[in-house]
Amino acid sequence: MKDKWKAIENYFKKNNKAVLSTFNPAATEVELKELENVIGIKLPKDLIELYSIHNGQDTGRVFQSAIIEPESEGLSPISKIIKEWKLFSSIENEYPSIVSADNCEKGIKPLGWNSLWIPLIADGSGNAYCLDLDPALGGKKGQIIYRNLNGPEYNLVAKSLKDWMDNFIDMLD
């Protein structure tokens, strides 16, 4: 993941230095452990590496500075991931829902929420790009999915966190 962050940083050094100021310092071991404890699983190596370089973004300071999904609020810091995960989980516990399999791409479980989805980018309205650690048959553990509550549609965005980062880097070029 270090090379991915380096490519992103180099692009913005040349094209929009203000975006660099939105990158948070590395997540601490305590923050990463807290996320593991909340979700109840060991985090994948790629996710730990990603957040060990930058703990997401604080895009409130720079207009249109979100990385990976440019129309979003940017890559969430660990604290926001935990907040969103707890919110989604509490809503699902109180109002369980099943999504029609017709509204899910192959490899994504048709659930309103899965406690093994980690919301890496969320918009505060229930829509989120998630790291899927519990895919359906035909899916791949670690795939990136988009949970769109306006659909509801659940789409496969990338086969892995690395692929998702590579897609963004390719878009920059």
Stockholm file with secondary structure:
# STOCKHOLM 1.0

chainA/1-173         MKDKWKAIENYFKKNNKAVLSTFNPAATEVELKELENVIGIKLPKDLIELYSIHNGQDTGRVFQSAIIEPESEGLSPISKIIKEWKLFSSIENEYPSIVSADNCEKGIKPLGWNSLWIPLIADGSGNAYCLDLDPALGGKKGQIIYRNLNGPEYNLVAKSLKDWMDNFIDMLD
#=GR chainA/1-173 SS CHHHHHHHHHHHHHHCHHHHTTBCCCCCHHHHHHHHHHHTSCCCHHHHHHHTTCCCBCGGGSTTCCCSSTTSSCSCCHHHHHHHHHHHHHHHHHSCCBCCGGGBCTTSCCBSCCTTEEEEEECSSSCEEEEESSCCTTCCTTEEEEEETTTTEEEEEESSHHHHHHHHHHHHC
#=GC SS_cons         CHHHHHHHHHHHHHHCHHHHTTBCCCCCHHHHHHHHHHHTSCCCHHHHHHHTTCCCBCGGGSTTCCCSSTTSSCSCCHHHHHHHHHHHHHHHHHSCCBCCGGGBCTTSCCBSCCTTEEEEEECSSSCEEEEESSCCTTCCTTEEEEEETTTTEEEEEESSHHHHHHHHHHHHC
//
